[in-house]
Amino acid sequence: VCRGDSLVLGFTEENQVSGLLYQWKQNGANIASSRGQLRVRDPGTYVVEAADTACGVRAISPATTISQNPAPRVVLTGANYYCTGGTVTLNATASNGTGEYRYQWARNGKPISTSAVITVSEEGTYSVTAGDDGGCFSTPATQTVTVNPAIVVSIAGNDYFCPGQSTRLTADVKGGTPGFRYQWKRGGEIIAARNVNYAVEQVGNYTVE
């Protein structure tokens, strides 16, 4: 039985005899059940004793041992964002179960894939569940993926400077996620300037990425 699941031991309804009293035992200890069927959730060895009080007859069933399969665990890895027009890869890795694993991905609660790895190009909450050969399933692992807005950069500052002086240019960034890296160029050629500000001492056509 899988953790959290149950199964039924005992007689089918048509095989139960009216007037009999039943006593179930788990690992030799009495269980508070007097019916011909018992729903089992815990591992152990089970027997049932049936008694016909009218005739003074008792019989004990053969023992049935129930084991509990370990529940699989699943880990979801991958970035929680992607850039506009891009994608991100999410990976599912299962462990702790029995045999081979099967995966079920969902986006906002709707099934989308049964692969271990998926490529995401839409925002949403992604979840993945792993099942094993024992018929047990993991609890879902979830991750919310968002899209970072496109980066738009412009240059602020004077477009001239006086002889013997300099002027400061500043990269003005809109969108994206803070923590930007910069590269200034003059006439299309890379220069040794990688900060948000650049002190210009030479004439030319300046750009920044």
Buried (B, 14 or more C-beta within 10 A) or exposed (E): BBEEBEEEBBBEEEEBEEEBEBBBBBEEEEBEBEEBBBEBEEBBEBBBBBBEEEEEEEEEBEEEEBEBBBBBBBEBEBEEEBBEEEEBEBEBBBEBBBEEBBBBBBBEEEEBBEEBBBEBEEBBEBBBBBBBEBEBBBEBBEBEBEBEEEBEBEBEBEEEBEEEEEBEBBBEBEEBEEEEEBEBBBEEEEBEBEEBEBEBEEEEEBEBE
